């Protein structure tokens, strides 16, 4: 028996047919101002965020660790 609350799945449209904004480009390397192919990041609790730009290999570290605010 079918679930009366479920909706049938539709095929996903082609990406070129979907209207809307294009994804934002990656941020430029702050050292050499080059456009990276990839940006990876690492964050450990209580430490600043580290961004690594490829293929130039430059790294950027945030000035301070992010502040986590917990609200009820």
N, C-alpha and C positions, 0 to 999 in steps of 0.2 A: 504494500500500500504506500502510495506517495505521501510525502509530508505536505500538507496544504499550505504551510507557511513558507516553503522554499520557493525560490524563483529560478527559472531555467537559466543556465549559463549561456552567454552569447560569445561568439568568437571575437577575439581581440582585433580591433582595427589595425591596419598598417600604420607604422610610425609616421610615415610621410603624410598620411591622411588626417592625422590628429591635429586640430588647430590648437594654438596656444603658444606660450613663450618657450623658447629654446632653453636648455639648461645653461646655467651660468658657467663661464669659463673658469678654469682654475686660477687661483691668485698667482701673481708673478713672484719670482724669487726676490726677496728684499735685498740680497747681496749683489746679484748680477743683473737684475731686472729682466731676466729671460723668462719665456713662457715654458713652464714645465710640462712634461708628458704625464707625470704622476706626482702626487703629493701624499706622503704617508705621515701618520702622526702617532705619537705615543704619549700617554698620560698615566702617571702613577699617583695614587692618593697622596695629597699634600705636597706634590711637586709641580713645577711649571709644565706646561704643554710644550712638546717638542715637535716641530714640523720638519720633515726631510723632503727636499725637492729633488726629483730625478729628471734628467740625467746629470745635471750640474753637480749634485751631491752636497750642496749647501744646506745648512741647518739653521732654523730659527727657533728660539726659545722665548716663551712669553715672560714678561718681567716678573710675574708673581703667580703662585698657584691660584686656580679659580676658586671663588668663594661659593660654597654651597649653602643656600638659605632654605631652611625647612619651615614651612608654615603649616598651621593646623588645618 
